Amino acid sequence: MADPSDIQNLASDSDLDAALDASREQDVVLYKHSSTCPISARAQDEMKALAGNGGPPIYEVVVQHARDVSDEIEDEFGIRHETPQAILVRDGEATFDTSHDDVTEENVRSHLSDG
């Protein structure tokens, strides 16, 4: 069970590898965040709420600081980059993705394997 302080920074390829490894045990969320976008700020609050309400581990990429990691996620899953964007990963595979105003606690939670 995650809580808001458990949102982990995804800033390197090794961080991404760790997140993908974790997805083999449980669903994880890769959350792409823009530090300059008001929609991202709202989506970040939604991801904090998801984490605080027993959601899966959340790995946050701040694209202004880790664009290479964001690009790697795009390449890995073949999902076009957006911000904000939430990608649900299970067993190393993207099972759901959403962006902009659709990045909500409820929307992501509804796609969890136990949800």
FENDA-V561867 format. One record per pair of residues at least 12 apart in sequence whose C-alpha atoms are under 8 Angstrom apart, sorted by the first residue. I is the first residue (numbers start at 1). J is the second residue. Records with the same first field share a line. If there is no record, write none. Layout:
BEGIN
I=J  J
END
This chain:
BEGIN
1=51  54  55  56  57
2=51  52  53  54  55  56  57  58
3=48  50  51  52  53  54  55
4=48  49  51  52
6=51  57  58
7=48  51  57  58  59  60
8=57  58  59  60
9=59  60  61  62
10=59  60  61  62  66  69
11=61  62  65  66  69
12=66  69
13=69  72
16=69
19=59
20=89  91  92
21=91  92
23=89  90  91  92
24=90  91  92
25=91
26=56  90  91
27=56  57  88  89  90  91  112  113
28=56  57  58  59  88  89  90
29=56  57  58  59  86  87  88  89
30=58  59  60  61  86  87  88  89
31=47  58  59  60  61  84  85  86  87
32=60  61  62  63  70  82  83  84  85  86
33=60  61  62  63  83  84  85
34=62  63  64  83  84
35=62  63  64
39=84  100  101
40=83  84  100
43=84  100  101  103  104
46=103  104  105
47=103  104  105
49=105
50=105  106  109
55=109
77=93  94
82=99  100
83=99  100
84=99  100  103
85=97  98  99  100  103
86=98  99  103  108
88=108  111  112
96=111
END
